[in-house]
Amino acid sequence: MADRTPQYLKLTYEKWFDDHPGARADLETTTVRQQTRPGAPKLFVKSTGGVEVQITEAEFDARYWARERAART
């Protein structure tokens, strides 16, 4: 299936990974999720080795995109 991500988003996500060189290496072992609770802002969390850490929306988007892209290939 073709990647339908708009070019400007691809460039944004690739730039995020360029700015965080170690992030590509842990894609296989790190999962990300969006946590929502009524009346509270969305939280973005990455889980690695059983430890959950809050991350930015930009990091969530880039990591999620990269995992989805890898799953398609």
C-alpha positions in Angstrom: 0.0 0.0 0.0 1.3 3.4 -1.0 2.3 6.0 1.7 -0.3 8.7 1.3 1.4 11.1 3.8 1.6 14.6 2.3 5.1 15.7 1.4 5.2 18.5 4.0 4.5 16.0 6.8 7.1 13.6 5.5 9.7 16.4 5.6 8.5 17.4 9.1 8.8 13.8 10.4 12.2 13.2 8.7 13.5 16.4 10.2 12.4 15.3 13.7 14.4 12.1 13.2 17.4 14.0 11.9 17.2 16.2 15.1 17.0 13.1 17.3 19.5 10.6 15.8 19.0 7.8 18.4 15.3 7.7 17.9 15.4 5.5 14.8 17.3 2.8 16.6 14.7 2.3 19.2 11.6 2.1 16.9 11.5 -1.6 17.1 11.4 -1.7 20.9 9.5 1.5 21.7 5.7 1.9 21.4 3.8 5.1 21.5 0.2 5.8 22.4 -2.2 8.7 22.9 -3.9 8.8 26.2 -7.2 10.6 26.6 -9.3 11.2 29.7 -12.5 13.2 29.9 -11.9 16.8 30.8 -8.1 16.4 30.6 -5.7 17.3 27.7 -4.4 14.5 25.5 -1.1 12.9 26.7 1.4 11.3 24.4 3.4 8.5 25.9 6.2 6.2 24.8 6.9 2.9 26.5 10.2 1.3 26.4 11.3 -1.6 28.7 8.1 -1.2 30.8 8.8 2.4 31.5 6.4 5.0 30.2 7.5 8.6 29.5 5.4 11.5 28.4 6.5 12.9 25.0 5.5 15.8 22.8 2.9 15.5 20.1 5.6 16.1 17.5 7.5 13.1 18.7 4.4 11.0 18.9 3.4 11.9 15.3 6.9 11.2 13.9 7.3 7.8 15.7 3.8 6.7 14.8 4.4 7.6 11.2 7.7 5.8 11.1 6.2 2.6 12.6 3.3 2.6 10.2 5.6 3.2 7.3 7.8 0.3 8.4 4.8 -2.0 8.7 3.8 -1.3 5.1 7.2 -2.3 3.7 
